[in-house]
Amino acid sequence: MLSLRPYQQKMVDEIRLQYQLGKKSVLGVLSTGGGKTCIFSYIAQSAAKKGNRVCILVHRAELLDQASRSLTAMGVTHGRIAAGRSMDLSHAVQVASVQTLARRLHKLPGEFFQLLVVDEAHHTNSNTWASVLQHFHKAHVLGVTATPCRGDGRGLGDHYETMVQGPSAAWLTDNGYLASARVLAPPGFDSTGLRKRMGDFDAKEAEQRVGTIMGDCCSHYRKHLAGQTAIAFCCSVAHAEAVAALFVSQGIPAASIDGTMTADQRRDLLQALGTGRIKVLTSCSLIGEGVDVPSVGGCILLRPTQSVSLHLQMIGRCLRPSHGKTAVVLDHVGNTLRLGHHLEDRDWTLDGARKRDREQAPSVKVCPVCFTTSMSAAQVCPDCGHVFAPQETRELKVVDGELQELTTRERKREQGSAQSLDDLRKLAQQRGYKRGWAERVYQARLAKRYGM
């Protein structure tokens, strides 16, 4: 029988208090790896002992297996509602694929369940989830997530009345419940001008842009992960397959995983990653949530995003603790610079982030020596010991796949060699300057040249 950690028990008590205060829907927030599955399994067990019927809703086969294993570890007999299986409703607790349950709602009365648990609750706004929640509208609802916001930054207040938050990722790391991690942000990728669709970067355009830095991911893997296992997050299935092929061509065992595979095929690939038979597993979005492989040593970010939720979910995949582990995050696409360090305090609310807050650049330092990221308050690089000078800023670029520092003198020389307006615009894009910089520099040159 599993027992709850003290902070997990505290969350359970606070969730129960909210129901006692008359709330029907509660959102539980806990960082990836903090044990949300244990918490809702414990609550489901307790509710069933009181004569209530409980349904745990998940949206992937891997999450269904994970919830089922957790319930079994607690000694909770349960049914599974999934494609290709007949429903055995004799058990008070059910774990259901939300897609399958949505297709079978006509077989269940609306009063059948008294508690619905929504795993990865940031998906609650989708039509499939909404149809299930509406059908069982009399039931109490418990949503659990590490990132209580939609992909566009909006909150979940339309679905939940109140929020209960667990300890921060920084606290969990300091107390050994999450693995510590080095986050490196090698330069070379520029997101300037990338089109957006539905609140995030256009996947096809991002894939083309990421293609320019593909050669660096293998060399950085060898340098910083040295044979450990890693998950690489890519822009599309085709991109994931190409990255896996690149690693294989370099003698590094790798494979890609996607939703067209059977559940058994995906399970075998995750097992191979867990045992180290595969060193790098690449994916578009299939393993961004709920995959629990403690042995994974790092994450390779090759998918640029504007979504804080996706950003934290991806990094969270390598933060499961194991003996002596320090995870490595290779952020090749600058997500950490755009969206913040994974240990940064987040002011989660049911209303979501204000637009101004979502667009404000996070304060993250990148060490000019080793490219390790740290939060702005850091005075010394946590990895190499470099002492940050006051307001130290340096630009970095990739030359022949090697990380090199661009000094102030070289930066001025490079700007001086950009003679035409088109040259200046290309330089602005490379450096990530704001729109209009090239035009202002060009106009200033004209004014100086012709005495305007």
C-alpha positions as a Python dict, from the first residue, in 0.01 Angstrom:
ca = {
    (1, 'M'): (0, 0, 0),
    (2, 'L'): (129, 342, -93),
    (3, 'S'): (133, 621, 164),
    (4, 'L'): (111, 989, 86),
    (5, 'R'): (395, 1232, 137),
    (6, 'P'): (318, 1508, 390),
    (7, 'Y'): (263, 1775, 123),
    (8, 'Q'): (37, 1538, -72),
    (9, 'Q'): (-172, 1472, 241),
    (10, 'K'): (-198, 1848, 294),
    (11, 'M'): (-331, 1892, -59),
    (12, 'V'): (-586, 1614, -2),
    (13, 'D'): (-705, 1783, 316),
    (14, 'E'): (-736, 2122, 142),
    (15, 'I'): (-927, 1971, -150),
    (16, 'R'): (-1172, 1802, 89),
    (17, 'L'): (-1217, 2130, 274),
    (18, 'Q'): (-1322, 2303, -48),
    (19, 'Y'): (-1590, 2039, -108),
    (20, 'Q'): (-1708, 2079, 251),
    (21, 'L'): (-1737, 2454, 188),
    (22, 'G'): (-1982, 2383, -93),
    (23, 'K'): (-1757, 2389, -401),
    (24, 'K'): (-1847, 2137, -670),
    (25, 'S'): (-1537, 2171, -887),
    (26, 'V'): (-1182, 2198, -752),
    (27, 'L'): (-858, 2233, -946),
    (28, 'G'): (-549, 2077, -784),
    (29, 'V'): (-216, 2217, -906),
    (30, 'L'): (113, 2038, -848),
    (31, 'S'): (436, 2044, -1048),
    (32, 'T'): (514, 1759, -1287),
    (33, 'G'): (664, 1473, -1087),
    (34, 'G'): (508, 1587, -760),
    (35, 'G'): (266, 1294, -748),
    (36, 'K'): (-73, 1412, -875),
    (37, 'T'): (-165, 1054, -969),
    (38, 'C'): (-108, 937, -611),
    (39, 'I'): (-325, 1220, -480),
    (40, 'F'): (-626, 1156, -701),
    (41, 'S'): (-593, 778, -658),
    (42, 'Y'): (-609, 826, -280),
    (43, 'I'): (-913, 1053, -311),
    (44, 'A'): (-1082, 806, -547),
    (45, 'Q'): (-1020, 523, -301),
    (46, 'S'): (-1164, 722, -11),
    (47, 'A'): (-1471, 827, -212),
    (48, 'A'): (-1539, 467, -316),
    (49, 'K'): (-1520, 350, 46),
    (50, 'K'): (-1801, 596, 122),
    (51, 'G'): (-2022, 436, -143),
    (52, 'N'): (-1955, 681, -427),
    (53, 'R'): (-1885, 588, -788),
    (54, 'V'): (-1575, 754, -930),
    (55, 'C'): (-1449, 798, -1286),
    (56, 'I'): (-1091, 903, -1361),
    (57, 'L'): (-1076, 1062, -1706),
    (58, 'V'): (-758, 1046, -1914),
    (59, 'H'): (-688, 1119, -2279),
    (60, 'R'): (-407, 876, -2367),
    (61, 'A'): (-342, 505, -2325),
    (62, 'E'): (-20, 578, -2136),
    (63, 'L'): (-209, 789, -1880),
    (64, 'L'): (-475, 520, -1844),
    (65, 'D'): (-204, 263, -1769),
    (66, 'Q'): (-38, 498, -1519),
    (67, 'A'): (-361, 565, -1329),
    (68, 'S'): (-444, 195, -1328),
    (69, 'R'): (-101, 107, -1185),
    (70, 'S'): (-140, 369, -911),
    (71, 'L'): (-483, 237, -811),
    (72, 'T'): (-354, -120, -807),
    (73, 'A'): (-61, -16, -584),
    (74, 'M'): (-317, 123, -339),
    (75, 'G'): (-520, -197, -349),
    (76, 'V'): (-812, -38, -536),
    (77, 'T'): (-996, -272, -770),
    (78, 'H'): (-1126, -82, -1072),
    (79, 'G'): (-1264, -108, -1420),
    (80, 'R'): (-1115, 26, -1743),
    (81, 'I'): (-1322, 198, -2010),
    (82, 'A'): (-1122, 198, -2331),
    (83, 'A'): (-1157, 122, -2700),
    (84, 'G'): (-1191, -250, -2774),
    (85, 'R'): (-1298, -335, -2417),
    (86, 'S'): (-1644, -404, -2283),
    (87, 'M'): (-1741, -202, -1976),
    (88, 'D'): (-1740, -378, -1639),
    (89, 'L'): (-1930, -130, -1423),
    (90, 'S'): (-1938, -352, -1115),
    (91, 'H'): (-1636, -166, -975),
    (92, 'A'): (-1696, 162, -794),
    (93, 'V'): (-1385, 316, -951),
    (94, 'Q'): (-1338, 338, -1327),
    (95, 'V'): (-1044, 466, -1532),
    (96, 'A'): (-1175, 588, -1865),
    (97, 'S'): (-1038, 708, -2193),
    (98, 'V'): (-1234, 1029, -2235),
    (99, 'Q'): (-1272, 968, -2607),
    (100, 'T'): (-1423, 621, -2551),
    (101, 'L'): (-1648, 737, -2268),
    (102, 'A'): (-1778, 1026, -2481),
    (103, 'R'): (-1890, 773, -2742),
    (104, 'R'): (-2067, 560, -2478),
    (105, 'L'): (-2249, 829, -2281),
    (106, 'H'): (-2583, 694, -2403),
    (107, 'K'): (-2515, 377, -2202),
    (108, 'L'): (-2476, 558, -1868),
    (109, 'P'): (-2728, 774, -1682),
    (110, 'G'): (-2617, 1123, -1586),
    (111, 'E'): (-2629, 1036, -1216),
    (112, 'F'): (-2404, 730, -1247),
    (113, 'F'): (-2083, 891, -1112),
    (114, 'Q'): (-2062, 1108, -803),
    (115, 'L'): (-1699, 1218, -860),
    (116, 'L'): (-1514, 1286, -1185),
    (117, 'V'): (-1136, 1319, -1177),
    (118, 'V'): (-993, 1505, -1477),
    (119, 'D'): (-628, 1418, -1531),
    (120, 'E'): (-419, 1683, -1717),
    (121, 'A'): (-703, 1928, -1650),
    (122, 'H'): (-561, 2202, -1873),
    (123, 'H'): (-741, 2015, -2155),
    (124, 'T'): (-1081, 2062, -1989),
    (125, 'N'): (-1192, 2326, -2241),
    (126, 'S'): (-1191, 2081, -2536),
    (127, 'N'): (-1526, 1966, -2674),
    (128, 'T'): (-1479, 1599, -2583),
    (129, 'W'): (-1410, 1674, -2217),
    (130, 'A'): (-1692, 1928, -2205),
    (131, 'S'): (-1946, 1676, -2336),
    (132, 'V'): (-1856, 1424, -2064),
    (133, 'L'): (-1863, 1683, -1786),
    (134, 'Q'): (-2198, 1812, -1906),
    (135, 'H'): (-2347, 1463, -1916),
    (136, 'F'): (-2243, 1397, -1554),
    (137, 'H'): (-2316, 1755, -1444),
    (138, 'K'): (-2438, 1653, -1098),
    (139, 'A'): (-2105, 1496, -1006),
    (140, 'H'): (-1831, 1672, -813),
    (141, 'V'): (-1522, 1740, -1024),
    (142, 'L'): (-1155, 1728, -932),
    (143, 'G'): (-913, 1849, -1197),
    (144, 'V'): (-538, 1796, -1158),
    (145, 'T'): (-260, 1960, -1358),
    (146, 'A'): (89, 2100, -1331),
    (147, 'T'): (0, 2394, -1555),
    (148, 'P'): (-345, 2546, -1488),
    (149, 'C'): (-374, 2741, -1811),
    (150, 'R'): (-468, 2679, -2169),
    (151, 'G'): (-218, 2695, -2451),
    (152, 'D'): (-311, 3058, -2516),
    (153, 'G'): (-245, 3153, -2152),
    (154, 'R'): (-609, 3178, -2050),
    (155, 'G'): (-720, 3031, -1720),
    (156, 'L'): (-963, 2753, -1633),
    (157, 'G'): (-1213, 2957, -1432),
    (158, 'D'): (-1496, 2858, -1665),
    (159, 'H'): (-1465, 2499, -1543),
    (160, 'Y'): (-1340, 2517, -1184),
    (161, 'E'): (-1463, 2722, -889),
    (162, 'T'): (-1150, 2717, -678),
    (163, 'M'): (-784, 2616, -688),
    (164, 'V'): (-565, 2427, -442),
    (165, 'Q'): (-193, 2459, -503),
    (166, 'G'): (85, 2231, -383),
    (167, 'P'): (447, 2329, -320),
    (168, 'S'): (650, 2491, -597),
    (169, 'A'): (889, 2311, -830),
    (170, 'A'): (1179, 2485, -654),
    (171, 'W'): (1065, 2351, -313),
    (172, 'L'): (1017, 2001, -452),
    (173, 'T'): (1366, 2014, -603),
    (174, 'D'): (1529, 2145, -285),
    (175, 'N'): (1364, 1867, -85),
    (176, 'G'): (1460, 1587, -322),
    (177, 'Y'): (1118, 1514, -470),
    (178, 'L'): (1227, 1637, -815),
    (179, 'A'): (1567, 1595, -977),
    (180, 'S'): (1786, 1901, -1001),
    (181, 'A'): (1859, 2005, -1357),
    (182, 'R'): (2108, 2199, -1564),
    (183, 'V'): (1931, 2401, -1833),
    (184, 'L'): (2152, 2503, -2123),
    (185, 'A'): (2036, 2743, -2393),
    (186, 'P'): (2286, 2722, -2679),
    (187, 'P'): (2239, 3011, -2923),
    (188, 'G'): (2158, 2973, -3289),
    (189, 'F'): (1778, 2966, -3315),
    (190, 'D'): (1582, 3282, -3394),
    (191, 'S'): (1205, 3288, -3352),
    (192, 'T'): (1166, 3641, -3489),
    (193, 'G'): (889, 3659, -3747),
    (194, 'L'): (754, 3308, -3692),
    (195, 'R'): (384, 3302, -3768),
    (196, 'K'): (140, 3200, -3497),
    (197, 'R'): (-162, 2973, -3519),
    (198, 'M'): (-407, 2922, -3232),
    (199, 'G'): (-177, 3099, -2988),
    (200, 'D'): (144, 2909, -3068),
    (201, 'F'): (408, 2907, -3339),
    (202, 'D'): (305, 2764, -3676),
    (203, 'A'): (440, 2407, -3664),
    (204, 'K'): (543, 2381, -4031),
    (205, 'E'): (725, 2713, -4032),
    (206, 'A'): (891, 2635, -3697),
    (207, 'E'): (1007, 2299, -3834),
    (208, 'Q'): (1178, 2468, -4128),
    (209, 'R'): (1347, 2719, -3898),
    (210, 'V'): (1465, 2448, -3657),
    (211, 'G'): (1616, 2260, -3950),
    (212, 'T'): (1901, 2511, -3956),
    (213, 'I'): (2027, 2395, -3614),
    (214, 'M'): (1970, 2020, -3654),
    (215, 'G'): (2342, 1943, -3667),
    (216, 'D'): (2401, 2079, -3319),
    (217, 'C'): (2167, 1848, -3126),
    (218, 'C'): (2388, 1538, -3163),
    (219, 'S'): (2710, 1714, -3066),
    (220, 'H'): (2548, 1875, -2761),
    (221, 'Y'): (2395, 1542, -2661),
    (222, 'R'): (2741, 1383, -2669),
    (223, 'K'): (2895, 1670, -2477),
    (224, 'H'): (2634, 1710, -2202),
    (225, 'L'): (2446, 1379, -2175),
    (226, 'A'): (2723, 1135, -2266),
    (227, 'G'): (2523, 819, -2335),
    (228, 'Q'): (2235, 888, -2099),
    (229, 'T'): (1876, 854, -2215),
    (230, 'A'): (1686, 1158, -2337),
    (231, 'I'): (1356, 1263, -2489),
    (232, 'A'): (1367, 1499, -2787),
    (233, 'F'): (1061, 1715, -2851),
    (234, 'C'): (1004, 1801, -3215),
    (235, 'C'): (769, 2007, -3433),
    (236, 'S'): (596, 1725, -3621),
    (237, 'V'): (599, 1349, -3670),
    (238, 'A'): (817, 1391, -3980),
    (239, 'H'): (1056, 1612, -3783),
    (240, 'A'): (1072, 1355, -3500),
    (241, 'E'): (1153, 1079, -3751),
    (242, 'A'): (1424, 1293, -3910),
    (243, 'V'): (1584, 1371, -3572),
    (244, 'A'): (1580, 1003, -3474),
    (245, 'A'): (1742, 914, -3806),
    (246, 'L'): (2008, 1180, -3746),
    (247, 'F'): (2100, 1030, -3408),
    (248, 'V'): (2109, 679, -3554),
    (249, 'S'): (2340, 799, -3833),
    (250, 'Q'): (2576, 923, -3560),
    (251, 'G'): (2580, 583, -3392),
    (252, 'I'): (2336, 680, -3113),
    (253, 'P'): (2043, 435, -3069),
    (254, 'A'): (1724, 634, -3125),
    (255, 'A'): (1363, 595, -3235),
    (256, 'S'): (1056, 811, -3286),
    (257, 'I'): (716, 755, -3127),
    (258, 'D'): (379, 882, -3250),
    (259, 'G'): (5, 835, -3221),
    (260, 'T'): (-27, 613, -3528),
    (261, 'M'): (145, 331, -3339),
    (262, 'T'): (-46, 76, -3137),
    (263, 'A'): (-50, 104, -2759),
    (264, 'D'): (177, -204, -2742),
    (265, 'Q'): (430, -49, -2981),
    (266, 'R'): (441, 271, -2779),
    (267, 'R'): (471, 76, -2454),
    (268, 'D'): (767, -122, -2597),
    (269, 'L'): (945, 199, -2702),
    (270, 'L'): (900, 357, -2359),
    (271, 'Q'): (1029, 36, -2198),
    (272, 'A'): (1333, 43, -2429),
    (273, 'L'): (1398, 402, -2323),
    (274, 'G'): (1364, 307, -1957),
    (275, 'T'): (1618, 26, -1989),
    (276, 'G'): (1858, 231, -2201),
    (277, 'R'): (1829, 12, -2510),
    (278, 'I'): (1717, 332, -2685),
    (279, 'K'): (1918, 638, -2587),
    (280, 'V'): (1703, 905, -2753),
    (281, 'L'): (1328, 886, -2808),
    (282, 'T'): (1185, 1159, -3032),
    (283, 'S'): (825, 1275, -3033),
    (284, 'C'): (604, 1556, -3154),
    (285, 'S'): (354, 1573, -2868),
    (286, 'L'): (272, 1217, -2764),
    (287, 'I'): (499, 1210, -2458),
    (288, 'G'): (459, 1570, -2345),
    (289, 'E'): (238, 1462, -2054),
    (290, 'G'): (212, 1185, -1801),
    (291, 'V'): (511, 975, -1906),
    (292, 'D'): (692, 852, -1597),
    (293, 'V'): (1041, 722, -1681),
    (294, 'P'): (1267, 818, -1387),
    (295, 'S'): (1582, 697, -1563),
    (296, 'V'): (1553, 959, -1840),
    (297, 'G'): (1855, 1183, -1802),
    (298, 'G'): (1754, 1480, -2012),
    (299, 'C'): (1531, 1660, -2256),
    (300, 'I'): (1627, 1799, -2595),
    (301, 'L'): (1399, 2086, -2691),
    (302, 'L'): (1368, 2121, -3068),
    (303, 'R'): (1012, 2251, -3065),
    (304, 'P'): (975, 2627, -3012),
    (305, 'T'): (659, 2725, -2829),
    (306, 'Q'): (479, 3024, -2685),
    (307, 'S'): (284, 2802, -2443),
    (308, 'V'): (401, 2810, -2081),
    (309, 'S'): (204, 2490, -2024),
    (310, 'L'): (379, 2298, -2302),
    (311, 'H'): (717, 2443, -2201),
    (312, 'L'): (690, 2316, -1843),
    (313, 'Q'): (536, 1984, -1942),
    (314, 'M'): (826, 1906, -2178),
    (315, 'I'): (1096, 1985, -1923),
    (316, 'G'): (905, 1795, -1656),
    (317, 'R'): (959, 1468, -1840),
    (318, 'C'): (1320, 1446, -1723),
    (319, 'L'): (1270, 1566, -1365),
    (320, 'R'): (1164, 1234, -1210),
    (321, 'P'): (1422, 1170, -938),
    (322, 'S'): (1656, 875, -927),
    (323, 'H'): (1972, 809, -727),
    (324, 'G'): (2247, 1062, -801),
    (325, 'K'): (2061, 1212, -1095),
    (326, 'T'): (2110, 1564, -1226),
    (327, 'A'): (1898, 1611, -1536),
    (328, 'V'): (2015, 1809, -1839),
    (329, 'V'): (1782, 2021, -2051),
    (330, 'L'): (1925, 2123, -2389),
    (331, 'D'): (1703, 2410, -2499),
    (332, 'H'): (1801, 2463, -2861),
    (333, 'V'): (1500, 2682, -2941),
    (334, 'G'): (1508, 2945, -2666),
    (335, 'N'): (1189, 2842, -2485),
    (336, 'T'): (1350, 2914, -2148),
    (337, 'L'): (1448, 3264, -2259),
    (338, 'R'): (1092, 3335, -2380),
    (339, 'L'): (892, 3162, -2107),
    (340, 'G'): (1115, 3144, -1802),
    (341, 'H'): (1311, 2893, -1598),
    (342, 'H'): (1117, 2584, -1487),
    (343, 'L'): (1196, 2668, -1121),
    (344, 'E'): (1066, 3024, -1157),
    (345, 'D'): (774, 3112, -929),
    (346, 'R'): (444, 3115, -1121),
    (347, 'D'): (149, 3320, -1006),
    (348, 'W'): (-121, 3077, -1117),
    (349, 'T'): (-483, 3193, -1104),
    (350, 'L'): (-810, 3063, -1244),
    (351, 'D'): (-824, 3376, -1459),
    (352, 'G'): (-495, 3297, -1632),
    (353, 'A'): (-218, 3544, -1703),
    (354, 'R'): (-296, 3896, -1816),
    (355, 'K'): (-199, 3963, -2177),
    (356, 'R'): (74, 4204, -2069),
    (357, 'D'): (218, 3945, -1831),
    (358, 'R'): (214, 3675, -2100),
    (359, 'E'): (407, 3896, -2341),
    (360, 'Q'): (661, 4020, -2087),
    (361, 'A'): (1001, 3857, -2138),
    (362, 'P'): (1105, 3647, -1837),
    (363, 'S'): (1423, 3737, -1652),
    (364, 'V'): (1668, 3457, -1725),
    (365, 'K'): (2045, 3482, -1742),
    (366, 'V'): (2256, 3277, -1980),
    (367, 'C'): (2617, 3222, -1878),
    (368, 'P'): (2844, 3348, -2158),
    (369, 'V'): (3099, 3077, -2074),
    (370, 'C'): (2899, 2753, -2051),
    (371, 'F'): (2549, 2869, -2162),
    (372, 'T'): (2377, 2741, -1849),
    (373, 'T'): (2060, 2936, -1769),
    (374, 'S'): (1976, 3070, -1426),
    (375, 'M'): (1724, 3313, -1286),
    (376, 'S'): (1803, 3682, -1297),
    (377, 'A'): (1892, 3710, -927),
    (378, 'A'): (2189, 3476, -970),
    (379, 'Q'): (2528, 3638, -917),
    (380, 'V'): (2733, 3331, -1009),
    (381, 'C'): (2672, 3067, -1275),
    (382, 'P'): (2554, 2755, -1086),
    (383, 'D'): (2742, 2529, -1327),
    (384, 'C'): (3085, 2675, -1407),
    (385, 'G'): (3117, 2941, -1136),
    (386, 'H'): (3143, 3237, -1374),
    (387, 'V'): (3076, 3560, -1184),
    (388, 'F'): (2822, 3778, -1363),
    (389, 'A'): (2932, 4138, -1407),
    (390, 'P'): (2667, 4407, -1340),
    (391, 'Q'): (2423, 4419, -1634),
    (392, 'E'): (2639, 4171, -1821),
    (393, 'T'): (2497, 4097, -2163),
    (394, 'R'): (2668, 3923, -2450),
    (395, 'E'): (2538, 3806, -2783),
    (396, 'L'): (2606, 3451, -2892),
    (397, 'K'): (2606, 3284, -3230),
    (398, 'V'): (2678, 2941, -3376),
    (399, 'V'): (2978, 2908, -3608),
    (400, 'D'): (3022, 2569, -3775),
    (401, 'G'): (2822, 2402, -3497),
    (402, 'E'): (3047, 2537, -3221),
    (403, 'L'): (2934, 2774, -2949),
    (404, 'Q'): (3133, 3096, -2975),
    (405, 'E'): (3109, 3430, -2804),
    (406, 'L'): (3049, 3740, -3013),
    (407, 'T'): (3245, 4026, -2858),
    (408, 'T'): (3136, 4391, -2865),
    (409, 'R'): (3404, 4477, -3121),
    (410, 'E'): (3300, 4192, -3350),
    (411, 'R'): (2936, 4291, -3307),
    (412, 'K'): (3008, 4648, -3423),
    (413, 'R'): (3219, 4522, -3714),
    (414, 'E'): (2937, 4287, -3820),
    (415, 'Q'): (2687, 4574, -3808),
    (416, 'G'): (2920, 4798, -4011),
    (417, 'S'): (2950, 4534, -4283),
    (418, 'A'): (2572, 4527, -4326),
    (419, 'Q'): (2548, 4799, -4590),
    (420, 'S'): (2201, 4762, -4742),
    (421, 'L'): (1864, 4778, -4569),
    (422, 'D'): (1814, 4409, -4650),
    (423, 'D'): (2147, 4326, -4485),
    (424, 'L'): (2043, 4517, -4173),
    (425, 'R'): (1707, 4341, -4163),
    (426, 'K'): (1878, 4001, -4181),
    (427, 'L'): (2114, 4103, -3900),
    (428, 'A'): (1819, 4221, -3689),
    (429, 'Q'): (1648, 3886, -3740),
    (430, 'Q'): (1962, 3693, -3642),
    (431, 'R'): (2002, 3897, -3324),
    (432, 'G'): (1634, 3899, -3232),
    (433, 'Y'): (1605, 4278, -3244),
    (434, 'K'): (1266, 4445, -3237),
    (435, 'R'): (1089, 4542, -3558),
    (436, 'G'): (1205, 4878, -3693),
    (437, 'W'): (1568, 4859, -3574),
    (438, 'A'): (1709, 4808, -3924),
    (439, 'E'): (1504, 5098, -4064),
    (440, 'R'): (1620, 5334, -3787),
    (441, 'V'): (1987, 5246, -3840),
    (442, 'Y'): (1952, 5285, -4216),
    (443, 'Q'): (1779, 5623, -4186),
    (444, 'A'): (2047, 5744, -3944),
    (445, 'R'): (2315, 5648, -4195),
    (446, 'L'): (2137, 5836, -4472),
    (447, 'A'): (2098, 6141, -4252),
    (448, 'K'): (2470, 6136, -4166),
    (449, 'R'): (2575, 6078, -4525),
    (450, 'Y'): (2361, 6347, -4683),
    (451, 'G'): (2337, 6590, -4394),
    (452, 'M'): (1964, 6536, -4357),
}
